[in-house]
């Protein structure tokens, strides 16, 4: 078994240890899972990207992608017409 040393911000390490502990594992186990997934996936096993939009816009993009809040249901044509007339 080999040893790997990495440098990590103290706060990030503490947050990661807390998360992994809540999942019933230690940092070493979590890193082994990550490495195995990277090998199996043939690369980083998740998307790495830099946010391009503010939080509100990101949330709207995710909602649109998932079809949330795109349209309102109407129980009749009359109620649809009423809503359309009210928007004028």
PyMOL Python script that loads the backbone (N, CA, C, O; Angstrom):
from pymol import cmd

cmd.read_pdbstr("""\
ATOM      1  N   UNK A   1       0.859  -1.175   0.000  1.00  0.00           N
ATOM      2  CA  UNK A   1       0.000   0.000   0.000  1.00  0.00           C
ATOM      3  C   UNK A   1       0.902   1.234   0.000  1.00  0.00           C
ATOM      4  O   UNK A   1       1.872   1.300   0.755  1.00  0.00           O
ATOM      5  N   UNK A   2       0.575   2.214  -0.855  1.00  0.00           N
ATOM      6  CA  UNK A   2       1.371   3.438  -0.986  1.00  0.00           C
ATOM      7  C   UNK A   2       0.746   4.567  -0.166  1.00  0.00           C
ATOM      8  O   UNK A   2      -0.437   4.536   0.172  1.00  0.00           O
ATOM      9  N   UNK A   3       1.571   5.555   0.140  1.00  0.00           N
ATOM     10  CA  UNK A   3       1.117   6.755   0.837  1.00  0.00           C
ATOM     11  C   UNK A   3       1.190   7.931  -0.119  1.00  0.00           C
ATOM     12  O   UNK A   3       2.173   8.096  -0.841  1.00  0.00           O
ATOM     13  N   UNK A   4       0.126   8.763  -0.120  1.00  0.00           N
ATOM     14  CA  UNK A   4       0.073   9.954  -0.962  1.00  0.00           C
ATOM     15  C   UNK A   4      -0.099  11.153  -0.043  1.00  0.00           C
ATOM     16  O   UNK A   4      -0.990  11.163   0.806  1.00  0.00           O
ATOM     17  N   UNK A   5       0.741  12.156  -0.207  1.00  0.00           N
ATOM     18  CA  UNK A   5       0.621  13.391   0.577  1.00  0.00           C
ATOM     19  C   UNK A   5       0.096  14.495  -0.326  1.00  0.00           C
ATOM     20  O   UNK A   5       0.622  14.711  -1.418  1.00  0.00           O
ATOM     21  N   UNK A   6      -0.941  15.196   0.127  1.00  0.00           N
ATOM     22  CA  UNK A   6      -1.477  16.322  -0.639  1.00  0.00           C
ATOM     23  C   UNK A   6      -1.651  17.522   0.286  1.00  0.00           C
ATOM     24  O   UNK A   6      -1.860  17.370   1.489  1.00  0.00           O
ATOM     25  N   UNK A   7      -1.562  18.713  -0.292  1.00  0.00           N
ATOM     26  CA  UNK A   7      -1.781  19.939   0.467  1.00  0.00           C
ATOM     27  C   UNK A   7      -3.208  20.405   0.221  1.00  0.00           C
ATOM     28  O   UNK A   7      -3.653  20.512  -0.922  1.00  0.00           O
ATOM     29  N   UNK A   8      -3.920  20.680   1.313  1.00  0.00           N
ATOM     30  CA  UNK A   8      -5.311  21.113   1.243  1.00  0.00           C
ATOM     31  C   UNK A   8      -5.517  22.213   2.269  1.00  0.00           C
ATOM     32  O   UNK A   8      -4.967  22.164   3.369  1.00  0.00           O
ATOM     33  N   UNK A   9      -6.316  23.209   1.896  1.00  0.00           N
ATOM     34  CA  UNK A   9      -6.689  24.271   2.822  1.00  0.00           C
ATOM     35  C   UNK A   9      -7.303  23.646   4.083  1.00  0.00           C
ATOM     36  O   UNK A   9      -8.097  22.710   3.992  1.00  0.00           O
ATOM     37  N   UNK A  10      -6.932  24.168   5.255  1.00  0.00           N
ATOM     38  CA  UNK A  10      -7.404  23.606   6.524  1.00  0.00           C
ATOM     39  C   UNK A  10      -8.925  23.539   6.608  1.00  0.00           C
ATOM     40  O   UNK A  10      -9.478  22.538   7.063  1.00  0.00           O
ATOM     41  N   UNK A  11      -9.603  24.601   6.171  1.00  0.00           N
ATOM     42  CA  UNK A  11     -11.066  24.648   6.239  1.00  0.00           C
ATOM     43  C   UNK A  11     -11.690  23.610   5.306  1.00  0.00           C
ATOM     44  O   UNK A  11     -12.656  22.941   5.672  1.00  0.00           O
ATOM     45  N   UNK A  12     -11.140  23.480   4.113  1.00  0.00           N
ATOM     46  CA  UNK A  12     -11.648  22.478   3.154  1.00  0.00           C
ATOM     47  C   UNK A  12     -11.470  21.075   3.721  1.00  0.00           C
ATOM     48  O   UNK A  12     -12.368  20.239   3.619  1.00  0.00           O
ATOM     49  N   UNK A  13     -10.311  20.822   4.317  1.00  0.00           N
ATOM     50  CA  UNK A  13     -10.055  19.506   4.906  1.00  0.00           C
ATOM     51  C   UNK A  13     -11.066  19.204   6.004  1.00  0.00           C
ATOM     52  O   UNK A  13     -11.610  18.101   6.061  1.00  0.00           O
ATOM     53  N   UNK A  14     -11.320  20.172   6.874  1.00  0.00           N
ATOM     54  CA  UNK A  14     -12.264  19.970   7.976  1.00  0.00           C
ATOM     55  C   UNK A  14     -13.676  19.701   7.452  1.00  0.00           C
ATOM     56  O   UNK A  14     -14.370  18.812   7.945  1.00  0.00           O
ATOM     57  N   UNK A  15     -14.092  20.472   6.454  1.00  0.00           N
ATOM     58  CA  UNK A  15     -15.427  20.268   5.876  1.00  0.00           C
ATOM     59  C   UNK A  15     -15.539  18.888   5.216  1.00  0.00           C
ATOM     60  O   UNK A  15     -16.552  18.203   5.356  1.00  0.00           O
ATOM     61  N   UNK A  16     -14.485  18.494   4.498  1.00  0.00           N
ATOM     62  CA  UNK A  16     -14.489  17.192   3.837  1.00  0.00           C
ATOM     63  C   UNK A  16     -14.520  16.062   4.870  1.00  0.00           C
ATOM     64  O   UNK A  16     -15.258  15.090   4.706  1.00  0.00           O
ATOM     65  N   UNK A  17     -13.726  16.187   5.925  1.00  0.00           N
ATOM     66  CA  UNK A  17     -13.710  15.155   6.960  1.00  0.00           C
ATOM     67  C   UNK A  17     -15.084  15.024   7.615  1.00  0.00           C
ATOM     68  O   UNK A  17     -15.538  13.917   7.904  1.00  0.00           O
ATOM     69  N   UNK A  18     -15.739  16.153   7.847  1.00  0.00           N
ATOM     70  CA  UNK A  18     -17.077  16.140   8.450  1.00  0.00           C
ATOM     71  C   UNK A  18     -18.073  15.448   7.503  1.00  0.00           C
ATOM     72  O   UNK A  18     -18.878  14.624   7.935  1.00  0.00           O
ATOM     73  N   UNK A  19     -18.008  15.790   6.224  1.00  0.00           N
ATOM     74  CA  UNK A  19     -18.893  15.163   5.236  1.00  0.00           C
ATOM     75  C   UNK A  19     -18.656  13.665   5.168  1.00  0.00           C
ATOM     76  O   UNK A  19     -19.600  12.879   5.251  1.00  0.00           O
ATOM     77  N   UNK A  20     -17.393  13.265   5.016  1.00  0.00           N
ATOM     78  CA  UNK A  20     -17.086  11.844   4.882  1.00  0.00           C
ATOM     79  C   UNK A  20     -17.457  11.066   6.142  1.00  0.00           C
ATOM     80  O   UNK A  20     -17.923   9.930   6.053  1.00  0.00           O
ATOM     81  N   UNK A  21     -17.255  11.667   7.307  1.00  0.00           N
ATOM     82  CA  UNK A  21     -17.641  11.007   8.562  1.00  0.00           C
ATOM     83  C   UNK A  21     -19.148  10.768   8.586  1.00  0.00           C
ATOM     84  O   UNK A  21     -19.609   9.728   9.056  1.00  0.00           O
ATOM     85  N   UNK A  22     -19.918  11.743   8.073  1.00  0.00           N
ATOM     86  CA  UNK A  22     -21.374  11.570   8.046  1.00  0.00           C
ATOM     87  C   UNK A  22     -21.785  10.454   7.089  1.00  0.00           C
ATOM     88  O   UNK A  22     -22.883   9.908   7.196  1.00  0.00           O
ATOM     89  N   UNK A  23     -20.901  10.121   6.159  1.00  0.00           N
ATOM     90  CA  UNK A  23     -21.146   9.022   5.224  1.00  0.00           C
ATOM     91  C   UNK A  23     -20.521   7.718   5.702  1.00  0.00           C
ATOM     92  O   UNK A  23     -20.596   6.697   5.019  1.00  0.00           O
ATOM     93  N   UNK A  24     -19.902   7.759   6.890  1.00  0.00           N
ATOM     94  CA  UNK A  24     -19.329   6.553   7.480  1.00  0.00           C
ATOM     95  C   UNK A  24     -17.960   6.176   6.955  1.00  0.00           C
ATOM     96  O   UNK A  24     -17.591   5.002   6.959  1.00  0.00           O
ATOM     97  N   UNK A  25     -17.194   7.178   6.497  1.00  0.00           N
ATOM     98  CA  UNK A  25     -15.856   6.869   5.985  1.00  0.00           C
ATOM     99  C   UNK A  25     -14.866   7.946   6.402  1.00  0.00           C
ATOM    100  O   UNK A  25     -15.249   9.036   6.826  1.00  0.00           O
ATOM    101  N   UNK A  26     -13.600   7.622   6.273  1.00  0.00           N
ATOM    102  CA  UNK A  26     -12.563   8.601   6.563  1.00  0.00           C
ATOM    103  C   UNK A  26     -12.026   9.180   5.253  1.00  0.00           C
ATOM    104  O   UNK A  26     -12.442   8.774   4.168  1.00  0.00           O
ATOM    105  N   UNK A  27     -11.106  10.123   5.364  1.00  0.00           N
ATOM    106  CA  UNK A  27     -10.542  10.796   4.194  1.00  0.00           C
ATOM    107  C   UNK A  27      -9.849   9.792   3.263  1.00  0.00           C
ATOM    108  O   UNK A  27      -9.977   9.888   2.043  1.00  0.00           O
ATOM    109  N   UNK A  28      -9.129   8.845   3.829  1.00  0.00           N
ATOM    110  CA  UNK A  28      -8.407   7.857   3.037  1.00  0.00           C
ATOM    111  C   UNK A  28      -9.374   7.022   2.191  1.00  0.00           C
ATOM    112  O   UNK A  28      -9.127   6.788   1.008  1.00  0.00           O
ATOM    113  N   UNK A  29     -10.457   6.582   2.793  1.00  0.00           N
ATOM    114  CA  UNK A  29     -11.455   5.794   2.067  1.00  0.00           C
ATOM    115  C   UNK A  29     -12.081   6.629   0.957  1.00  0.00           C
ATOM    116  O   UNK A  29     -12.249   6.148  -0.163  1.00  0.00           O
ATOM    117  N   UNK A  30     -12.425   7.874   1.261  1.00  0.00           N
ATOM    118  CA  UNK A  30     -13.029   8.753   0.258  1.00  0.00           C
ATOM    119  C   UNK A  30     -12.077   8.989  -0.911  1.00  0.00           C
ATOM    120  O   UNK A  30     -12.501   8.971  -2.066  1.00  0.00           O
ATOM    121  N   UNK A  31     -10.803   9.207  -0.623  1.00  0.00           N
ATOM    122  CA  UNK A  31      -9.831   9.418  -1.696  1.00  0.00           C
ATOM    123  C   UNK A  31      -9.648   8.157  -2.534  1.00  0.00           C
ATOM    124  O   UNK A  31      -9.498   8.241  -3.753  1.00  0.00           O
ATOM    125  N   UNK A  32      -9.660   6.995  -1.895  1.00  0.00           N
ATOM    126  CA  UNK A  32      -9.575   5.740  -2.640  1.00  0.00           C
ATOM    127  C   UNK A  32     -10.784   5.564  -3.557  1.00  0.00           C
ATOM    128  O   UNK A  32     -10.638   5.112  -4.692  1.00  0.00           O
ATOM    129  N   UNK A  33     -11.972   5.917  -3.074  1.00  0.00           N
ATOM    130  CA  UNK A  33     -13.171   5.851  -3.912  1.00  0.00           C
ATOM    131  C   UNK A  33     -13.027   6.789  -5.101  1.00  0.00           C
ATOM    132  O   UNK A  33     -13.315   6.410  -6.236  1.00  0.00           O
ATOM    133  N   UNK A  34     -12.579   8.022  -4.837  1.00  0.00           N
ATOM    134  CA  UNK A  34     -12.385   8.985  -5.925  1.00  0.00           C
ATOM    135  C   UNK A  34     -11.411   8.437  -6.971  1.00  0.00           C
ATOM    136  O   UNK A  34     -11.701   8.480  -8.167  1.00  0.00           O
ATOM    137  N   UNK A  35     -10.269   7.927  -6.535  1.00  0.00           N
ATOM    138  CA  UNK A  35      -9.263   7.422  -7.464  1.00  0.00           C
ATOM    139  C   UNK A  35      -9.785   6.237  -8.273  1.00  0.00           C
ATOM    140  O   UNK A  35      -9.538   6.145  -9.475  1.00  0.00           O
ATOM    141  N   UNK A  36     -10.499   5.341  -7.620  1.00  0.00           N
ATOM    142  CA  UNK A  36     -11.066   4.195  -8.339  1.00  0.00           C
ATOM    143  C   UNK A  36     -12.105   4.646  -9.369  1.00  0.00           C
ATOM    144  O   UNK A  36     -12.158   4.112 -10.477  1.00  0.00           O
ATOM    145  N   UNK A  37     -12.922   5.621  -9.002  1.00  0.00           N
ATOM    146  CA  UNK A  37     -13.918   6.141  -9.940  1.00  0.00           C
ATOM    147  C   UNK A  37     -13.242   6.836 -11.121  1.00  0.00           C
ATOM    148  O   UNK A  37     -13.688   6.696 -12.260  1.00  0.00           O
ATOM    149  N   UNK A  38     -12.169   7.583 -10.858  1.00  0.00           N
ATOM    150  CA  UNK A  38     -11.437   8.254 -11.927  1.00  0.00           C
ATOM    151  C   UNK A  38     -10.867   7.229 -12.913  1.00  0.00           C
ATOM    152  O   UNK A  38     -10.931   7.420 -14.127  1.00  0.00           O
ATOM    153  N   UNK A  39     -10.317   6.156 -12.380  1.00  0.00           N
ATOM    154  CA  UNK A  39      -9.767   5.098 -13.236  1.00  0.00           C
ATOM    155  C   UNK A  39     -10.886   4.442 -14.040  1.00  0.00           C
ATOM    156  O   UNK A  39     -10.746   4.237 -15.245  1.00  0.00           O
ATOM    157  N   UNK A  40     -11.992   4.115 -13.379  1.00  0.00           N
ATOM    158  CA  UNK A  40     -13.121   3.475 -14.055  1.00  0.00           C
ATOM    159  C   UNK A  40     -13.731   4.381 -15.118  1.00  0.00           C
ATOM    160  O   UNK A  40     -14.096   3.921 -16.200  1.00  0.00           O
ATOM    161  N   UNK A  41     -13.838   5.664 -14.805  1.00  0.00           N
ATOM    162  CA  UNK A  41     -14.441   6.658 -15.709  1.00  0.00           C
ATOM    163  C   UNK A  41     -13.493   7.036 -16.844  1.00  0.00           C
ATOM    164  O   UNK A  41     -13.932   7.428 -17.925  1.00  0.00           O
ATOM    165  N   UNK A  42     -12.214   6.919 -16.593  1.00  0.00           N
ATOM    166  CA  UNK A  42     -11.230   7.321 -17.581  1.00  0.00           C
ATOM    167  C   UNK A  42     -10.946   8.811 -17.537  1.00  0.00           C
ATOM    168  O   UNK A  42     -10.559   9.401 -18.546  1.00  0.00           O
ATOM    169  N   UNK A  43     -11.135   9.418 -16.389  1.00  0.00           N
ATOM    170  CA  UNK A  43     -10.923  10.858 -16.207  1.00  0.00           C
ATOM    171  C   UNK A  43     -11.545  11.296 -14.898  1.00  0.00           C
ATOM    172  O   UNK A  43     -11.917  10.469 -14.065  1.00  0.00           O
ATOM    173  N   UNK A  44     -11.655  12.596 -14.725  1.00  0.00           N
ATOM    174  CA  UNK A  44     -12.300  13.123 -13.518  1.00  0.00           C
ATOM    175  C   UNK A  44     -13.769  12.688 -13.554  1.00  0.00           C
ATOM    176  O   UNK A  44     -14.447  12.935 -14.551  1.00  0.00           O
ATOM    177  N   UNK A  45     -14.279  12.049 -12.495  1.00  0.00           N
ATOM    178  CA  UNK A  45     -15.622  11.464 -12.544  1.00  0.00           C
ATOM    179  C   UNK A  45     -16.762  12.454 -12.263  1.00  0.00           C
ATOM    180  O   UNK A  45     -17.823  12.055 -11.785  1.00  0.00           O
ATOM    181  N   UNK A  46     -16.550  13.710 -12.552  1.00  0.00           N
ATOM    182  CA  UNK A  46     -17.599  14.723 -12.424  1.00  0.00           C
ATOM    183  C   UNK A  46     -17.221  15.904 -13.291  1.00  0.00           C
ATOM    184  O   UNK A  46     -16.068  16.047 -13.697  1.00  0.00           O
ATOM    185  N   UNK A  47     -18.194  16.744 -13.571  1.00  0.00           N
ATOM    186  CA  UNK A  47     -17.967  17.908 -14.416  1.00  0.00           C
ATOM    187  C   UNK A  47     -17.227  18.978 -13.634  1.00  0.00           C
ATOM    188  O   UNK A  47     -17.592  19.305 -12.505  1.00  0.00           O
ATOM    189  N   UNK A  48     -16.201  19.511 -14.238  1.00  0.00           N
ATOM    190  CA  UNK A  48     -15.459  20.623 -13.637  1.00  0.00           C
ATOM    191  C   UNK A  48     -15.753  21.843 -14.489  1.00  0.00           C
ATOM    192  O   UNK A  48     -15.470  21.861 -15.687  1.00  0.00           O
ATOM    193  N   UNK A  49     -16.321  22.859 -13.865  1.00  0.00           N
ATOM    194  CA  UNK A  49     -16.636  24.059 -14.618  1.00  0.00           C
ATOM    195  C   UNK A  49     -16.580  25.267 -13.706  1.00  0.00           C
ATOM    196  O   UNK A  49     -16.651  25.152 -12.482  1.00  0.00           O
ATOM    197  N   UNK A  50     -16.457  26.383 -14.305  1.00  0.00           N
ATOM    198  CA  UNK A  50     -16.452  27.640 -13.579  1.00  0.00           C
ATOM    199  C   UNK A  50     -17.806  28.301 -13.791  1.00  0.00           C
ATOM    200  O   UNK A  50     -18.227  28.482 -14.933  1.00  0.00           O
ATOM    201  N   UNK A  51     -18.499  28.664 -12.710  1.00  0.00           N
ATOM    202  CA  UNK A  51     -19.806  29.290 -12.871  1.00  0.00           C
ATOM    203  C   UNK A  51     -19.706  30.568 -13.709  1.00  0.00           C
ATOM    204  O   UNK A  51     -18.818  31.396 -13.507  1.00  0.00           O
ATOM    205  N   UNK A  52     -20.640  30.706 -14.652  1.00  0.00           N
ATOM    206  CA  UNK A  52     -20.638  31.878 -15.514  1.00  0.00           C
ATOM    207  C   UNK A  52     -21.696  32.886 -15.097  1.00  0.00           C
ATOM    208  O   UNK A  52     -21.676  34.030 -15.551  1.00  0.00           O
ATOM    209  N   UNK A  53     -22.615  32.474 -14.241  1.00  0.00           N
ATOM    210  CA  UNK A  53     -23.747  33.310 -13.894  1.00  0.00           C
ATOM    211  C   UNK A  53     -23.873  33.442 -12.382  1.00  0.00           C
ATOM    212  O   UNK A  53     -23.283  32.666 -11.631  1.00  0.00           O
ATOM    213  N   UNK A  54     -24.648  34.435 -11.942  1.00  0.00           N
ATOM    214  CA  UNK A  54     -24.881  34.575 -10.508  1.00  0.00           C
ATOM    215  C   UNK A  54     -25.816  33.460 -10.033  1.00  0.00           C
ATOM    216  O   UNK A  54     -26.366  32.716 -10.845  1.00  0.00           O
ATOM    217  N   UNK A  55     -25.989  33.350  -8.731  1.00  0.00           N
ATOM    218  CA  UNK A  55     -26.749  32.250  -8.139  1.00  0.00           C
ATOM    219  C   UNK A  55     -28.192  32.197  -8.639  1.00  0.00           C
ATOM    220  O   UNK A  55     -28.713  31.118  -8.923  1.00  0.00           O
ATOM    221  N   UNK A  56     -28.832  33.355  -8.745  1.00  0.00           N
ATOM    222  CA  UNK A  56     -30.229  33.401  -9.202  1.00  0.00           C
ATOM    223  C   UNK A  56     -30.354  32.894 -10.643  1.00  0.00           C
ATOM    224  O   UNK A  56     -31.272  32.139 -10.964  1.00  0.00           O
ATOM    225  N   UNK A  57     -29.430  33.312 -11.501  1.00  0.00           N
ATOM    226  CA  UNK A  57     -29.458  32.885 -12.901  1.00  0.00           C
ATOM    227  C   UNK A  57     -29.157  31.400 -13.008  1.00  0.00           C
ATOM    228  O   UNK A  57     -29.811  30.695 -13.777  1.00  0.00           O
ATOM    229  N   UNK A  58     -28.173  30.906 -12.248  1.00  0.00           N
ATOM    230  CA  UNK A  58     -27.852  29.474 -12.248  1.00  0.00           C
ATOM    231  C   UNK A  58     -29.086  28.658 -11.844  1.00  0.00           C
ATOM    232  O   UNK A  58     -29.379  27.630 -12.455  1.00  0.00           O
ATOM    233  N   UNK A  59     -29.813  29.122 -10.809  1.00  0.00           N
ATOM    234  CA  UNK A  59     -31.003  28.418 -10.344  1.00  0.00           C
ATOM    235  C   UNK A  59     -32.068  28.396 -11.444  1.00  0.00           C
ATOM    236  O   UNK A  59     -32.709  27.369 -11.668  1.00  0.00           O
ATOM    237  N   UNK A  60     -32.256  29.535 -12.135  1.00  0.00           N
ATOM    238  CA  UNK A  60     -33.230  29.608 -13.223  1.00  0.00           C
ATOM    239  C   UNK A  60     -32.852  28.665 -14.365  1.00  0.00           C
ATOM    240  O   UNK A  60     -33.724  28.033 -14.960  1.00  0.00           O
ATOM    241  N   UNK A  61     -31.569  28.568 -14.671  1.00  0.00           N
ATOM    242  CA  UNK A  61     -31.104  27.665 -15.736  1.00  0.00           C
ATOM    243  C   UNK A  61     -31.400  26.215 -15.356  1.00  0.00           C
ATOM    244  O   UNK A  61     -31.872  25.434 -16.183  1.00  0.00           O
ATOM    245  N   UNK A  62     -31.123  25.865 -14.120  1.00  0.00           N
ATOM    246  CA  UNK A  62     -31.375  24.492 -13.653  1.00  0.00           C
ATOM    247  C   UNK A  62     -32.864  24.187 -13.686  1.00  0.00           C
ATOM    248  O   UNK A  62     -33.269  23.107 -14.115  1.00  0.00           O
ATOM    249  N   UNK A  63     -33.689  25.144 -13.228  1.00  0.00           N
ATOM    250  CA  UNK A  63     -35.142  24.940 -13.247  1.00  0.00           C
ATOM    251  C   UNK A  63     -35.644  24.768 -14.679  1.00  0.00           C
ATOM    252  O   UNK A  63     -36.461  23.887 -14.944  1.00  0.00           O
ATOM    253  N   UNK A  64     -35.167  25.598 -15.597  1.00  0.00           N
ATOM    254  CA  UNK A  64     -35.583  25.489 -16.999  1.00  0.00           C
ATOM    255  C   UNK A  64     -35.140  24.150 -17.582  1.00  0.00           C
ATOM    256  O   UNK A  64     -35.898  23.501 -18.303  1.00  0.00           O
ATOM    257  N   UNK A  65     -33.929  23.746 -17.273  1.00  0.00           N
ATOM    258  CA  UNK A  65     -33.405  22.465 -17.768  1.00  0.00           C
ATOM    259  C   UNK A  65     -34.260  21.299 -17.272  1.00  0.00           C
ATOM    260  O   UNK A  65     -34.460  20.318 -17.988  1.00  0.00           O
ATOM    261  N   UNK A  66     -34.763  21.416 -16.037  1.00  0.00           N
ATOM    262  CA  UNK A  66     -35.572  20.355 -15.444  1.00  0.00           C
ATOM    263  C   UNK A  66     -37.071  20.550 -15.669  1.00  0.00           C
ATOM    264  O   UNK A  66     -37.881  19.779 -15.155  1.00  0.00           O
ATOM    265  N   UNK A  67     -37.446  21.590 -16.445  1.00  0.00           N
ATOM    266  CA  UNK A  67     -38.851  21.821 -16.764  1.00  0.00           C
ATOM    267  C   UNK A  67     -39.675  22.347 -15.614  1.00  0.00           C
ATOM    268  O   UNK A  67     -40.891  22.156 -15.579  1.00  0.00           O
ATOM    269  N   UNK A  68     -39.022  23.013 -14.664  1.00  0.00           N
ATOM    270  CA  UNK A  68     -39.723  23.531 -13.489  1.00  0.00           C
ATOM    271  C   UNK A  68     -40.179  24.966 -13.743  1.00  0.00           C
ATOM    272  O   UNK A  68     -39.381  25.811 -14.149  1.00  0.00           O
ATOM    273  N   UNK A  69     -41.451  25.238 -13.506  1.00  0.00           N
ATOM    274  CA  UNK A  69     -41.972  26.601 -13.589  1.00  0.00           C
ATOM    275  C   UNK A  69     -42.044  27.178 -14.989  1.00  0.00           C
ATOM    276  O   UNK A  69     -42.088  28.398 -15.147  1.00  0.00           O
ATOM    277  N   UNK A  70     -42.059  26.336 -16.005  1.00  0.00           N
ATOM    278  CA  UNK A  70     -42.084  26.853 -17.371  1.00  0.00           C
ATOM    279  C   UNK A  70     -43.478  27.267 -17.814  1.00  0.00           C
ATOM    280  O   UNK A  70     -43.630  28.194 -18.609  1.00  0.00           O
ATOM    281  N   UNK A  71     -44.486  26.592 -17.310  1.00  0.00           N
ATOM    282  CA  UNK A  71     -45.844  26.923 -17.729  1.00  0.00           C
ATOM    283  C   UNK A  71     -46.814  26.659 -16.595  1.00  0.00           C
ATOM    284  O   UNK A  71     -46.512  25.950 -15.635  1.00  0.00           O
ATOM    285  N   UNK A  72     -47.985  27.251 -16.734  1.00  0.00           N
ATOM    286  CA  UNK A  72     -49.031  27.077 -15.749  1.00  0.00           C
ATOM    287  C   UNK A  72     -50.130  26.237 -16.376  1.00  0.00           C
ATOM    288  O   UNK A  72     -50.433  26.396 -17.559  1.00  0.00           O
ATOM    289  N   UNK A  73     -50.722  25.359 -15.611  1.00  0.00           N
ATOM    290  CA  UNK A  73     -51.809  24.526 -16.111  1.00  0.00           C
ATOM    291  C   UNK A  73     -53.142  25.263 -15.955  1.00  0.00           C
ATOM    292  O   UNK A  73     -53.359  25.968 -14.970  1.00  0.00           O
ATOM    293  N   UNK A  74     -54.009  25.098 -16.913  1.00  0.00           N
ATOM    294  CA  UNK A  74     -55.343  25.695 -16.873  1.00  0.00           C
ATOM    295  C   UNK A  74     -56.357  24.574 -17.015  1.00  0.00           C
ATOM    296  O   UNK A  74     -56.142  23.609 -17.748  1.00  0.00           O
ATOM    297  N   UNK A  75     -57.465  24.719 -16.302  1.00  0.00           N
ATOM    298  CA  UNK A  75     -58.490  23.672 -16.339  1.00  0.00           C
ATOM    299  C   UNK A  75     -59.505  23.866 -17.463  1.00  0.00           C
ATOM    300  O   UNK A  75     -60.341  22.997 -17.709  1.00  0.00           O
ATOM    301  N   UNK A  76     -59.428  25.023 -18.152  1.00  0.00           N
ATOM    302  CA  UNK A  76     -60.328  25.251 -19.276  1.00  0.00           C
ATOM    303  C   UNK A  76     -59.747  26.318 -20.194  1.00  0.00           C
ATOM    304  O   UNK A  76     -58.858  27.071 -19.796  1.00  0.00           O
ATOM    305  N   UNK A  77     -60.244  26.379 -21.405  1.00  0.00           N
ATOM    306  CA  UNK A  77     -59.827  27.401 -22.352  1.00  0.00           C
ATOM    307  C   UNK A  77     -60.234  28.771 -21.826  1.00  0.00           C
ATOM    308  O   UNK A  77     -59.513  29.752 -22.005  1.00  0.00           O
ATOM    309  N   UNK A  78     -61.388  28.832 -21.180  1.00  0.00           N
ATOM    310  CA  UNK A  78     -61.875  30.103 -20.639  1.00  0.00           C
ATOM    311  C   UNK A  78     -60.912  30.654 -19.587  1.00  0.00           C
ATOM    312  O   UNK A  78     -60.643  31.855 -19.574  1.00  0.00           O
ATOM    313  N   UNK A  79     -60.390  29.801 -18.709  1.00  0.00           N
ATOM    314  CA  UNK A  79     -59.457  30.280 -17.685  1.00  0.00           C
ATOM    315  C   UNK A  79     -58.131  30.699 -18.315  1.00  0.00           C
ATOM    316  O   UNK A  79     -57.483  31.625 -17.827  1.00  0.00           O
ATOM    317  N   UNK A  80     -57.716  30.026 -19.399  1.00  0.00           N
ATOM    318  CA  UNK A  80     -56.518  30.421 -20.115  1.00  0.00           C
ATOM    319  C   UNK A  80     -56.715  31.800 -20.741  1.00  0.00           C
ATOM    320  O   UNK A  80     -55.856  32.673 -20.613  1.00  0.00           O
ATOM    321  N   UNK A  81     -57.844  31.993 -21.417  1.00  0.00           N
ATOM    322  CA  UNK A  81     -58.129  33.301 -22.025  1.00  0.00           C
ATOM    323  C   UNK A  81     -58.187  34.392 -20.972  1.00  0.00           C
ATOM    324  O   UNK A  81     -57.699  35.501 -21.192  1.00  0.00           O
ATOM    325  N   UNK A  82     -58.770  34.087 -19.851  1.00  0.00           N
ATOM    326  CA  UNK A  82     -58.861  35.058 -18.750  1.00  0.00           C
ATOM    327  C   UNK A  82     -57.465  35.471 -18.295  1.00  0.00           C
ATOM    328  O   UNK A  82     -57.203  36.654 -18.079  1.00  0.00           O
ATOM    329  N   UNK A  83     -56.578  34.505 -18.153  1.00  0.00           N
ATOM    330  CA  UNK A  83     -55.201  34.793 -17.729  1.00  0.00           C
ATOM    331  C   UNK A  83     -54.471  35.585 -18.780  1.00  0.00           C
ATOM    332  O   UNK A  83     -53.714  36.498 -18.449  1.00  0.00           O
ATOM    333  N   UNK A  84     -54.681  35.259 -20.052  1.00  0.00           N
ATOM    334  CA  UNK A  84     -54.028  35.996 -21.126  1.00  0.00           C
ATOM    335  C   UNK A  84     -54.515  37.446 -21.194  1.00  0.00           C
ATOM    336  O   UNK A  84     -53.724  38.364 -21.409  1.00  0.00           O
ATOM    337  N   UNK A  85     -55.811  37.640 -21.010  1.00  0.00           N
ATOM    338  CA  UNK A  85     -56.372  38.998 -21.021  1.00  0.00           C
ATOM    339  C   UNK A  85     -55.863  39.816 -19.838  1.00  0.00           C
ATOM    340  O   UNK A  85     -55.686  41.029 -19.950  1.00  0.00           O
ATOM    341  N   UNK A  86     -55.630  39.159 -18.714  1.00  0.00           N
ATOM    342  CA  UNK A  86     -55.163  39.862 -17.515  1.00  0.00           C
ATOM    343  C   UNK A  86     -53.733  40.339 -17.662  1.00  0.00           C
ATOM    344  O   UNK A  86     -53.331  41.282 -16.981  1.00  0.00           O
ATOM    345  N   UNK A  87     -52.949  39.714 -18.535  1.00  0.00           N
ATOM    346  CA  UNK A  87     -51.550  40.101 -18.725  1.00  0.00           C
ATOM    347  C   UNK A  87     -51.394  41.373 -19.528  1.00  0.00           C
ATOM    348  O   UNK A  87     -50.315  41.966 -19.515  1.00  0.00           O
ATOM    349  N   UNK A  88     -52.432  41.820 -20.230  1.00  0.00           N
ATOM    350  CA  UNK A  88     -52.318  43.034 -21.062  1.00  0.00           C
ATOM    351  C   UNK A  88     -52.176  44.246 -20.274  1.00  0.00           C
ATOM    352  O   UNK A  88     -52.070  45.337 -20.833  1.00  0.00           O
TER     353      UNK A  88
END
""", "prot")
cmd.dss("prot")
cmd.show_as("cartoon", "prot")
cmd.util.cbc("prot")
cmd.orient("prot")
